[in-house]
Amino acid sequence: MTWSVEWDDAAAKELRKLDKQAQRDILRYFRERIATEEDPKRLGKPLARELAGLWRYRVQNYRMICNIEDDKLIVLVLRVGHRRDVYE
C-alpha cells in the first residue's frame, strides 16, 4: 500500500522559496519515507489546539503541516516553512 503525496498550491510556493538543498531534502523525505510507509502517521506528530486534526513532519529545521486522508491514501501538504514561523 503506497500513499500519494499531494501539494497545496500555497505549500508548493513556500517550498520553492527555500534553498535548493532544503527543497531536495524535503522532497526526498516525502518520496522515500512517507509515500512508501504503511502508516504515515507513525513518522509524524499530531497537532493540537487550532491545528487539531493536522499532522506535522520535520526535516532539519523545516516543518511541513499536512492533512492525512486515510480513506484516499493521500497526504496533502498544506504548509512548508522554518520551525519558528510555520505555525503562525
BAFI-3210 file (N, C-alpha, C; in Angstrom, 3 decimals, decimal comma, padded with zeros to 6 digits):
// residues 88
n [1|2|3|4|5|6|7|8|9|10|11|12|13|14|15|16|17|18|19|20|21|22|23|24|25|26|27|28|29|30|31|32|33|34|35|36|37|38|39|40|41|42|43|44|45|46|47|48|49|50|51|52|53|54|55|56|57|58|59|60|61|62|63|64|65|66|67|68|69|70|71|72|73|74|75|76|77|78|79|80|81|82|83|84|85|86|87|88]
n.u [000,859|000,795|001,185|-000,072|001,444|000,407|000,518|-000,549|-001,286|-000,269|001,606|003,409|004,418|005,646|007,617|009,204|010,447|012,425|015,931|017,834|018,960|017,474|014,963|015,398|015,942|013,506|011,660|012,778|012,409|009,581|009,147|010,698|010,205|007,546|005,680|006,101|005,457|003,562|001,878|001,677|001,315|002,857|005,362|004,962|003,720|000,817|-001,033|-002,167|-004,741|-005,795|-004,932|-005,651|-006,199|-004,556|-001,283|002,238|005,374|008,930|011,886|015,104|015,447|012,978|009,424|006,570|003,203|000,489|-002,435|-003,904|-005,504|-007,050|-008,912|-008,503|-005,832|-004,003|-001,601|-001,775|000,049|000,034|001,359|004,681|007,638|010,072|010,777|010,309|008,307|006,255|003,872|002,267]
n.v [-001,174|002,025|005,453|008,546|011,644|014,877|018,312|021,345|024,432|026,740|025,590|024,464|026,778|027,921|025,989|026,316|028,712|028,091|027,214|025,358|022,904|022,331|022,037|019,703|017,857|017,823|016,972|014,448|013,211|012,992|011,399|009,047|008,232|008,857|008,313|005,609|004,375|002,276|003,352|006,629|008,234|007,284|008,407|011,088|013,870|014,485|017,533|020,114|022,077|024,876|023,750|021,137|017,840|017,974|017,037|016,984|017,055|016,695|017,980|018,578|021,909|022,561|022,468|020,618|020,965|018,866|017,294|014,267|011,962|009,250|007,491|007,848|007,428|009,596|012,099|015,330|018,143|021,106|023,382|024,693|025,457|027,322|026,260|028,206|029,895|028,556|027,756|029,945]
n.w [000,000|-001,054|-000,388|-001,622|-002,171|-002,102|-003,057|-001,775|-003,435|-002,141|-000,388|-002,202|-003,342|-001,094|-000,689|-002,980|-002,360|-000,580|-000,004|-002,462|-001,555|000,774|-000,392|-001,937|000,138|001,548|-000,425|-001,002|001,468|001,604|-000,678|-000,240|002,406|003,402|001,286|000,863|003,175|005,389|007,325|007,468|009,676|011,666|011,441|011,840|013,855|015,717|015,620|017,885|019,529|017,666|015,316|015,375|014,217|012,076|010,842|011,616|010,066|010,194|008,856|009,177|010,086|009,207|008,909|007,934|007,473|007,378|005,969|006,526|004,600|005,226|003,987|001,252|000,898|000,861|001,469|002,120|001,664|003,361|004,395|004,379|006,005|007,977|011,282|013,234|012,296|010,921|012,088|012,416]
ca.u [000,000|001,583|000,453|000,179|001,731|-000,050|000,944|-001,410|-000,589|000,473|002,750|004,365|005,046|006,546|008,743|010,066|011,175|013,535|017,142|017,745|019,258|016,319|013,916|015,736|015,794|012,073|011,049|013,283|011,740|008,222|009,201|011,297|009,733|006,103|004,928|006,283|005,111|002,249|001,097|002,487|001,140|003,914|006,530|004,589|003,157|-000,470|-001,028|-003,215|-005,437|-006,488|-004,465|-006,020|-006,623|-003,467|-000,065|003,471|006,586|010,117|013,114|016,062|014,759|011,742|008,246|005,525|001,897|-000,213|-003,715|-003,835|-006,805|-006,892|-009,758|-007,991|-004,393|-003,373|-001,014|-001,854|000,935|-000,636|002,309|006,096|008,364|011,006|010,066|009,950|007,145|005,315|002,613|001,538]
ca.v [000,000|003,251|006,699|009,610|012,931|015,977|019,610|022,508|025,469|027,602|024,824|024,352|028,091|028,051|025,085|026,928|029,829|027,575|026,952|024,137|021,706|022,072|021,513|018,305|017,042|017,681|016,128|013,093|012,688|012,568|010,337|007,818|007,824|008,977|007,652|004,160|003,938|001,674|004,324|007,844|008,852|006,761|009,279|012,468|014,178|015,193|018,897|020,367|023,368|025,283|022,909|019,750|017,099|018,030|016,351|017,712|016,302|017,506|017,735|019,564|022,991|022,866|021,709|020,515|020,697|018,034|016,670|012,875|011,443|007,798|006,752|008,002|007,201|010,834|013,035|016,639|019,102|022,402|024,458|024,352|026,629|027,188|025,889|029,368|030,646|027,773|027,551|031,208]
ca.w [000,000|-001,117|-000,188|-002,580|-001,542|-002,937|-002,538|-001,925|-004,199|-001,214|000,119|-003,299|-003,459|000,055|-000,931|-004,000|-001,757|000,223|-000,779|-003,277|-000,762|001,635|-001,275|-002,254|001,345|001,854|-001,458|-000,805|002,662|001,255|-001,679|000,268|003,724|003,603|000,217|000,920|004,533|005,618|008,091|007,581|010,993|012,522|011,338|012,124|015,168|015,601|016,151|018,879|019,570|016,440|014,214|015,675|013,038|011,114|011,257|011,393|009,754|010,430|008,102|009,676|010,792|008,489|009,291|006,942|008,073|006,406|006,256|006,093|004,211|005,318|003,056|-000,115|000,951|000,412|002,420|001,487|002,315|003,395|004,705|004,492|006,471|009,083|012,512|014,054|011,838|010,114|012,797|012,526]
c.u [000,902|000,664|000,843|000,401|001,327|000,288|-000,115|-000,611|000,262|001,714|003,816|005,115|006,038|007,787|009,717|010,887|012,379|014,755|017,057|017,996|018,089|015,167|014,164|015,508|014,322|011,394|011,500|012,601|010,333|008,227|009,657|010,714|008,215|005,330|005,032|005,850|003,718|001,328|001,921|002,335|002,239|005,129|006,231|004,114|001,824|-000,364|-002,231|-003,816|-006,085|-006,042|-004,777|-006,576|-005,564|-002,231|001,146|004,598|007,769|011,260|014,051|015,309|013,432|010,625|007,247|004,231|001,048|-001,574|-003,636|-005,244|-006,696|-007,687|-009,259|-006,500|-003,625|-002,822|-000,966|-001,006|000,305|000,306|003,712|006,800|009,320|010,215|009,627|008,689|006,114|003,945|001,771|000,430]
c.v [001,233|004,457|007,694|010,903|014,017|017,289|020,654|023,576|026,367|026,883|024,679|025,669|028,314|027,181|025,698|028,092|029,372|027,353|025,565|022,869|021,345|021,510|020,040|017,403|016,791|016,766|014,676|012,440|012,180|011,402|009,008|007,331|007,793|008,183|006,136|003,561|003,314|002,656|005,594|008,564|008,409|007,691|010,730|012,648|014,874|016,582|019,101|021,751|023,694|024,483|021,432|019,087|017,097|017,359|017,170|016,735|017,246|017,031|018,885|020,643|023,364|021,936|021,735|020,154|020,019|017,590|015,259|012,375|009,920|007,040|006,813|007,723|008,401|011,602|014,374|017,625|020,485|023,575|023,877|025,601|026,305|026,980|027,083|030,075|029,855|027,638|028,821|031,312]
c.w [000,000|-001,004|-001,270|-001,801|-002,524|-002,250|-002,818|-002,670|-003,300|-000,689|-000,964|-003,485|-002,318|-000,135|-001,930|-003,443|-000,927|-000,653|-001,417|-002,467|000,145|000,806|-001,580|-001,046|001,672|000,840|-001,324|000,400|002,325|000,272|-001,073|001,586|003,819|002,554|000,301|002,257|004,577|006,327|008,274|008,916|011,955|012,537|011,700|013,552|014,966|016,233|017,061|018,673|018,236|015,216|014,444|014,413|011,946|011,707|010,864|011,101|009,857|009,540|008,449|010,461|010,148|008,939|008,140|007,664|007,013|006,921|005,700|005,842|004,128|004,264|001,617|-000,223|000,398|001,608|001,679|002,282|002,205|003,591|004,764|004,982|007,594|010,371|013,340|013,577|011,028|010,777|012,893|011,504]
res [m|t|w|s|v|e|w|d|d|a|a|a|k|e|l|r|k|l|d|k|q|a|q|r|d|i|l|r|y|f|r|e|r|i|a|t|e|e|d|p|k|r|l|g|k|p|l|a|r|e|l|a|g|l|w|r|y|r|v|q|n|y|r|m|i|c|n|i|e|d|d|k|l|i|v|l|v|l|r|v|g|h|r|r|d|v|y|e]
***
